[in-house]
Amino acid sequence: MIKIEGVSKYYKGMDRPAVSKLDLEIKEGEICVFVGPSGCGKTTTMKMINRIIEPTNGIISIDGKNILEFDADELRLGIGYVIQKVGLFPHYTVFENIAVVPKLKGWKEDKVMSRVRELLDVVDLDPDENMYKYPNQLSGGQKQRVGVARAMAANPSVMLMDEPFGAVDPITRNQLQNEFLALQKKVKMTICFVTHDIDEAIKMGDKIAIMNNGKLVQYDTPENILFSPINEFVEEFVGSDRALKVLNLLRVSSIMEAYMPTIRYGSDSSQINEFYNNSNFAIVLNDDNKLQGYIDINRIVEKKNVEKWCDYIRTYDICLGIDSTLKDAMVAMLENDMKTIPVLDDEKKYIGVVNFDMIKSHVGREYETTIE
């Protein structure tokens, strides 16, 4: 848990404090997103947590201990830190970059190696393929994954993230956001996340701290920020399209359905004939419930090729993860001209589908309920 009590930061020559009398509490395992216009104090606040910037007055405590009671270097070694442009050491391999903090903490070589391999698996980078590459051999998204792995290397209870996905393209950014939310479900770190993007704040945050001119304006859940803005500044900052921003608040898991008929890859052709009487479409799964694609049953029967039905399987251009937002789903539908998209769990197994009508119906109900 992070507790900030009456914290201010003054700089000589400024006509106001960079941060003024800030009070808030970030609960263990939560993501708190600081958001606001440039110069509002969000990054200064985050940097005071690990004493890159020393507070002028007030108290910041982590798990009940004042950060000023820690040796500054020891404090920073215990806090993960991810920045916008990643900041990987260009002359270090991926392994060496991730291993920096564990080695500084005196871990043995076999433990370091085990941890690096584990983390590369966690961030979906094959250890054997990537461990000894240099940063210039990685894509922007891969560098960002390595940056997250490095921040997690020594099992920190707290992570600071300063616009961590701001330097990558929108598609990769969306993917990294979803991957990080899936990861957070497993590791439950206490995270301070800085962004200038209110849509990202709504998607990523358990709590959102909106700041302006060094002061905390509203600290609340994304739902309350959207539907109960405390004043005109928050209302304008969130924007007039609040109903659409609900799409970033809701996950596909809240609306998906598993009603689509499914068939096992390699099943006897008699099942196709059974489907033909009830449906012209079926999703194809293997024995592990992994998605193989879909078939148009009418086309197979019309061509009298029921025995070779597996030859007619068509793959999906895109699937959604269970943590994808309804905005992710809408964008995927529009970009790929798809009305229905399958949803996969964290193990890439098929669990249902989402379509436009589901989104339209659910968002309408959600918006009406919340504003009553």
N, C-alpha and C positions, 0 to 999 in steps of 0.2 A: 504494500500500500504506500502511496505517496501522499503526503499532507503538506500543503502550502498555506502558511499562516502569516498574514500581514506582510507579505514580501514586496519590497520595492527595489527598484534599481535606478539610481541617478547617475547621469553623466555630466561632467563639467561642460558648461556652455549651452546645455539644452534648456529650453524654457518650460519643460515639463518632464516628469520622470518617464523613463522608457517603460517601466512597469510600476503601477501604483497600487499599493495596499491590496495585493492579490490574496484571496482566500479561496481555496478549493481542495477537494480530496478525490484522489483517483483510487478506486477500490482495487484490491488484488484481482488480477486476471482480467481487468477491463482495458479497453482501448479508449483513451481520452484524446479527442482530436481538437487541437487549437487552430482556429481559423479566424481570419479577419483581413482587412486591407494592409498593404505594405506599411511598415512602421508601427503596427499596432501593439507590438511587444510579444508576439507569439513565439518567435525563435529565441528571443532573449530569455523568456521564461523557461523554455526547454533547456537552454544552455546553462541556466543557473542550477538545474537539477543535478548535473554532474560537475558543476563548478568550473566549467570552461569560462563562465562569467560568474564572478562572486556577487551575491546579493548585497545591496547596501544595508538593508535591515530586514527583519522578519526571520521566520524559521521555515526551513524545508526539511522534512524528515522522511526517511525510507524505512518502512517496517518499524516505526517508533523511535528510530535513532536519528538525531540531528546530523545532517550531512557534514557540518563543520567539525564533528567529532571524528570523522574519518580522515586518514591521510588522503590527500587529493588524488594521488596516483592510484592508491588502492581502491578508492571509490570508483574511479573511471574504469578500472579493470573489471569491476563487478557489474558494470552497466553496459548493455549492448548499444551500439550507436551506428545508425545507417543514415547516410546523407544522399542528397539528390544525385550527384555525379559519382556516387559509389566510393571514390577515393581509394581504389585498390592500388597497391604498390606495383608499378609497372614492371619492375625488375624482379618481382617475386612470382613464382608459379601460383596457381590456384591453391594448391596444398599449403604453400608457405604463407599465403595471405590469410587463410582460415586458421592456420596454426599459430599465428602471432601471439594472441592473448594466452592460450593454454601454455605456450612455451614460457612466456613471461611469468606465469603463475607456477612454473616449475613442474609441469606435468611430465611424466615419463613418455619416451618416444612411442611405445606401443599404444598407450592410452591416447596420445595425440592422433596417431594414424587412425585408430578405431573411430575417434570422434569426427575426424575430417570425412572419412568415408560415410559414416552415418548421416552427417549433415548434407552431404552432396546428394545422397538418396532422398533425404527429406525435401530438398528444394528441386527435385526432379532433374538432377544432372548426373549422368553416369560417372561414377568415380574413376573407373579405368580409362574412360575416354577423355575426361576433363581435368583430372587431378594435376597433371604436369604441364598443362597449357599455361601460356602467359596471357594477361588481360587483353593484349592486342589481338589475340586469336579468338576472342569471344564476341558474341553479339551484345547489343545493349541490354537485352533482357537477361542473357546469361550472366553478364557482369553484375546486374542487380541481384540475381539469385545468389551469387557468390558473396555479395555484400551482406545480404541477410544471413547467410550461413556463417560468415565471419563474426557478425554481431552476436550470434547465438552460441559461438564456439565454447565458451567457458560456463555454459548453463546460467546466464544471468537471470535474475528474477525481474529485472526492469530493463526495458528497451526504449531508446529514444530514436525517433525516425523523423528526419527533417526533409520534407518533400521527397520521400524515397522513390516515388515512381514518376517524378516530374520530368525526367530527362529522357524518357523513352516514348516511342510512338503510341498513339491512342489504343491500338489493338493490343500491343504488348502490355501497355499499362493496365488495361482491363483484365487481361489474363493474370498478370502479377498480383493485382488486387484480390482476385478470386482465389488464387493459390495461397496468398498470405492469410486470408480469412479461414480457409480450410486448415492451414497449419496452426493458426491461433486456437481453433477448436480443440486441437490435440495438446498444445503446450501451455495454453492459458497464462501467458506472460502479462505483466502490467506494462502497458505501452503508452507513451506520450508521443503523439503523432501530429506533426505540423504540416498544414497545407493552406494554400490560398483558395482552393476550389471547394465551394460549398457542396457540390454534388459528391465529391470524394469524401468529404466529412460525413455526409449523411450515410453513405454506403459503408464506410469503415468504422465509424464510431459507435461505442456503447453510450458514450457521453460526448457532447460537443461544447467546447468553451469558445464563445464568440467574443473577440476582443476588439477594442477601438481606442486609439489614443492612450495606450498603456493600461486601460482599465478593462476589467471583466464585465461584459454587458449582460450576457446570459449563459448560464451553465446548466445544461439540461439534456434530456434524451433527444435523439433525432426527431421522434414523433412530436414532442412538445415544441421543439425549435420550429418545425414546419407548421404546426397548426395552432400554436399559442405563442407567437413571438411577443417578447416582453415590451417592445417599443417600436417606433417607426424605423429606427436604424436597422434592427434585426429583420423586420419585415422587408425592407428594401434590399438588404444584403442577401436574404434567402431568395428573393425574386418573386415576380408575380405568377410564375408557373408552378406554384406549390403543389397543385394536383398532379402535375407530371412528375415532380420530384418524388412523389410516393413510389414511383417505379424503382427508384434507387433504394428504397427503404424495405421493400418486400422481396423475399426470396422465392424462387420457383418452387421450392419445397412446400410453400404454403398453399399453392394452388394446383400443383401437378396432379394428374390422374393416371391410373394404370389400367384404363379401360380398353386400350388398344389390344386386338387379338395378337397373340404371339405364337410362333412355331419354332421348334428346335431345328437347327441346321442338320440336314441329313435325314430328317423324318421321312417315314413312308409316304408315298404319294397319295395314299388314301386320305390323309389328313387335308390335303389340298382340296379334294372333292368335298369333304365335310365343310371346309371354310366357304366354299363356293356358294353354298346355300344360304350363308348368313353374312358374308363380308367379302368385299373385293380387295381387301388390303390386309397385310399381316407383317408384323415386325419379326425379324429372324434373330434368334439368340443361339449361342452355343450352350454346352452343358453347364458352363460356369456363369450363365446369365450375362455373358459379354455380348454386346451388340454386334451383329454381323451385317445388318442392313434391313431392307424391306423388300416385299414383293407385291406386284400387282397381280392378283389371282386371276382376274378376268383375262388378262393378256396371256397368261400361261395356258388356261383352259381353251381359249380361242385358238391358240396355236397348236393345240393338242400335244403339248410337251410336258404333261404333268409328271411323267417319270423323271424328267431332267429339270425339275423346278428350281434346283439350286443354281442352275446356270443363269437364272433370271433375277438373282439378288442384286439390288442396287444399294450402294453405300450412301450414307448421309454425308453431306458436305460439312456439316457442323453438328455438334452436340453441346448440351449445357451441363455444367456441373451442378450439384445440389445446392451449392452456395451462390450460384449465379443470381443476379437480381432480375426483376421483371424488365428493367431497362435493358439489361444484357439480352434478354429474350426478344424484346421488341426490335432491337438493333439487328440481331441475328436474322430475324424473320424478314426484315426489310432488305438487308444487304444480300440475302441468299434467296429471296423470293420463295420463302417457305411459310406455310400456314401452321404446320405442326413440327415441333422439334423434340427429339428424345432427351431425357434427363438421365444422367449417370451419377452414381454415388462416388464416394472418395476412392473406391477400389475399381472404378470405371465399369461397374456393373449397371445394367439397365434397371431403372426403377419406375419409369413412367414417362408421360409426355406433357407438354404444355403447348397451348395454341392461343391464337389471338382472342378468340371469344372468351376463354377463361380469364385472360388478363383484363379485358374490358369489363367483364362482369365483376371481378374481384376488386379491382381498383375503384370502381364506382361505389361499391358497398363500403369499402374501407374509408374512402374520402367522406362519404355521407355520415358514417358512424363517428368518425373522429371529430368532425366539426359541429356535431350536435351539441 
